[in-house]
Amino acid sequence: MINAAELFVGLRYLRAKRKTRFVSFITFISLAGIALGVAALIVILSVMNGFEGELRDRLLSMTAHGYVTGDDGTISDWSKVKQTVDEEPGVLAAAPIVEMEGMIRTGRSLNGVLVHGVLPEDENEVSGRTIHFVEGSLDVLVPGERNIVLGRFLAIDLGVRIGDGVVLLIPRPVGDGTLEPVLERFIVRGVFEAGVQDHDATLALVHISDAARLLSIDDRVTAIRFLTDDVMSAPRVSENLAASLGSEFRSSDWTIENASYFRAIRLEKMMMSLLLSLIIGVAAFNIVASLVMVVTDKTTDIAILRTLGMGPNDVVRVFFIQGAVIGWLGVFFGVAAGVLLAINVPTLVPFLEQTLGFQIMPGDVYYVTVIPSILEAEDVITIAIAAFVLTSLATLYPARRAAHVNPAIALRYG
């Protein structure tokens, strides 16, 4: 237990005398280093959280949160399955889809394409919240009229405009396990932008009946996609649906389909955390150096305190208080600065761009032109506790060294 005398002496040693100004300068550098490291960690992790959220929103703009399909890749009585999905707790909307891959051709270009056959009224409920139509809308997809909506980059690559014709070449499975090519002409009636390269450059939308006709699957669909009220609850909802629908169905969710993207972001966050933690580590070593110099300078004082009855453990607590105050003040100021900066990143970045005369993320290179930031309390608490522990441990060696000062030798030669 720290008593008043130990607290008084420990805090007294924080105040610089004329001959120990250099030690106090090192102490200030230590405090500033800890604050800088903590603030940098909070800001960087908040920005990485922001990019992760932005990537998740864009990836899910046209892929929903999960899907259910049959073991053979199709669902025959899909309206009944859709009703079951709709009734699952946590599901906001569900929509049938027919997926197929093929080629799309104009007179000048031939491109690979992923075609989604959708029901406009249901698809609006699932992906209409995020998809942006440059021209047209989902309502132009009318059964039997062979209308098609293209991703913006796909339309640019093909060089087509509204009203132009394109030819879809789709490989259709036949009974003996082989594929036969099916060609059909469609009219471009819309252009959308989802904000993801994979969607804007390769995706096309047609009516679900037109897609089913191309694949000769009658009234079947390839999957039922669903949207949840909480994106993070999609894995649980997917598991529940798999259990309720039975073994002839299988389900998946966005965490499985896009695992590689988010694994890469988690790896980047971990590496950035480790690198920025080195700043706090260097500052902690500065605390060790400054306290060792204080112990050397205060050897006579320590000897006097020992002769007045202060024990070795009491001396340890004196120097622990001095080092802990330095570390804890650094953590406090670092957390305050980091939280303030993380909250105001969307405001500060445009100001810096305008002041310095350049754009950090130009629109012709990146989909995301602003730097997002999501501050999570868990990150702040984890960083603060880790920095507290590290700076506290840094005080142990100097404090124990002070406790081993021999009073007789120190006073004889002091």
Secondary structure as UniProt FT lines:
FT   HELIX           4..12
FT   TURN            13..14
FT   HELIX           18..20
FT   HELIX           21..59
FT   TURN            60..63
FT   STRAND          66..70
FT   TURN            71..72
FT   HELIX           78..87
FT   TURN            89..90
FT   STRAND          91..105
FT   STRAND          110..118
FT   HELIX           120..127
FT   TURN            128..130
FT   STRAND          132..135
FT   HELIX           138..140
FT   TURN            143..144
FT   STRAND          147..151
FT   HELIX           152..158
FT   TURN            162..163
FT   STRAND          165..173
FT   TURN            175..176
FT   STRAND          179..193
FT   HELIX           197..200
FT   TURN            201..202
FT   STRAND          203..207
FT   HELIX           208..215
FT   TURN            218..219
FT   STRAND          223..228
FT   HELIX           231..233
FT   HELIX           234..245
FT   TURN            247..248
FT   STRAND          249..253
FT   HELIX           254..257
FT   HELIX           259..297
FT   HELIX           299..307
FT   TURN            308..309
FT   HELIX           312..343
FT   HELIX           345..356
FT   TURN            363..365
FT   HELIX           377..393
FT   TURN            394..395
FT   HELIX           396..403
FT   HELIX           407..413
//
